């Protein structure tokens, strides 16, 4: 008996976040805020650092919960 997966691949699973895409989005957000002399929240910097650590560890997707 073959069980069909709910999602054909990790990229189409809404329960997962693409680490590289989120890292790039956050990097651009931080760069834009710094360029326009706006404050970047510590939470954004912490999330950016965490995503960098995930990429360095070879993780491509992370759960949303």
N, C-alpha and C positions, 0 to 999 in steps of 0.2 A: 504494500500500500504506500503510495507516494503522497506526501503532504505538500501541497503548493504553498510557497511562502506568501505572506501577506503583501510583501513589497519585493519586487524583483532584485533590487540592489539597495545598498546603504544610502545612495544619493537620493533616492526617491522616498525614503522613510521619513515622515514628518516628526518622528520622535527623536531623531538624531540631528546634530548640528555639524555642519562641515567646518572643521577647525580652521583650515586655511582661509576659507572665504570670510569667516568671522574675524580672523586675525587681520586680514587686509582691510576690512571695513573699519575695524577699530583703529588700526594704524593711520588710515586716512582721516578719521575723525579727530584723533589726537593731533596729527600734523596740522590740520586745518585750524583747530582751536589755538594751537601755539602760534601759528602764522598770524592770526587775527588778534593776538594778545588776550585771548580769553582763558579762563581757568579750566584746567582739566581736573576732573574729580579723582580722588584717590581710588575710588572703585573702578573707574575706567582704566587707570594705570595698573591696578592689581589684576584685572581681568586680562589685559593685554599681556602682562608678564606670565600669567597662568597659561594662556593660549600658546605663548612662545615655548614654554616648558613642555606642553603637550606635543607641539610640532617637533621639538628636539628629541622627544621620546618615541617618535614615530607614530603617534596617534593621529588618525585622519578624521575620525568622527567621535563625538562625545554625546552622551544622552542629555536630553533637555531637562531632566529632573534633578 
